[in-house]
Amino acid sequence: MGSRSLLNLGLVALVVALLLVTYFRPGLEPEPEPQPITGPLDPAAVTTIHIERQDRAPLVFSKEEDLWYLIKTGGRLPAADFQVRALLRLPMATSLRSYPADSLELAALGLDPPRATVRIDALTVHFGTTDALERKRYVRIDDAIHLIDDQYQHLINGEWAIFVSGRLLATRGPVSRLELPGMTLAYDDDRHWQLDPEQAMASADALQGLIDRWQMASALYVQSYSGSESAEYVTLHTRDSEEPLHLQVVSHTPDLILARPDWGIQYHLSSDMQASLFTLPEPLPEPETGSTTTPDP
């Protein structure tokens, strides 16, 4: 075997050896797998969530009979399931690194005082600043500081209205009367929908479809009520309450905006909801019936 072949074999052997060293890392302990920032927590067992923020009013959530509510002065509002579920995932956040709390300067990390504090039942999580290099968030639980992916700060600092359910009829029962600008649908004792003023071509399916769309209507997002001088309202009566629901029509176009001034919120719905919630579908045209003749024998 020539010297060039021996040299090539030696180079191959060296590359293989380097790869093996890189892969098995002899003499080095394997890096520990990332762990959640706290022990197991059953989201279904949680009943309260409190959020305190430096620059915004605190938020309080309470679960009653498997439904979450945002507690506001003078009442409670049905909470958005998606946002609450996001908060309940916080205890399962992965700790990328952790340090003893007494080994770090807490004020420099925004943890003394904390930027925000989330209490999920008995669990307390303090939020600090982000790491300058990795853009990970410092959080403190008891005597440990963790670095986690920064997925919660925008939610924790969000406007209170984003935590309100987008369902227009959340927690309300079946509609029994719908009063729209220009027409009213009422459920009679014979379990039929009556339309006023009458439309000869309006079918029972079309009336029920309009009611169903209101029953299930949901906003793209919710904001705090910005005020409106609109005198146009939609009124809905439901079978489970003597109090009707009044929705102020803030805007029809370019987006449909319906407000609940009593709750201080407004629902922003997609533009195509305007037609489906305020009009009945056009009746299908009658099939053309041409004259038929019997062919001559």
Secondary structure, 3 states (H helix, E strand, C coil): CCHHHHHHHHHHHHHHHHHHHHHHCCCCCCCCCCEECCCCCCHHHCCEEEEEECCCCCEEEEEECCEEEEEECCEEEEECHHHHHHHHCHHHCEECEEEEHHHCCCHHHCECCECEEEEECCEEEEEEEECCCCCCEEEEECCEEEEECCCCHHHHCCCHHHHECCECCCCCCCEEEEEECCEEEEECCCCCEEEECCCCCCCHHHHHHHHHHHHHCECCEEEECCCCCCCCEEEEEECCCCCCEEEEEEECCCCEEEEECCCCEEEEECCCHHHHHHCCCCCCCCCCCCCCCCCCC
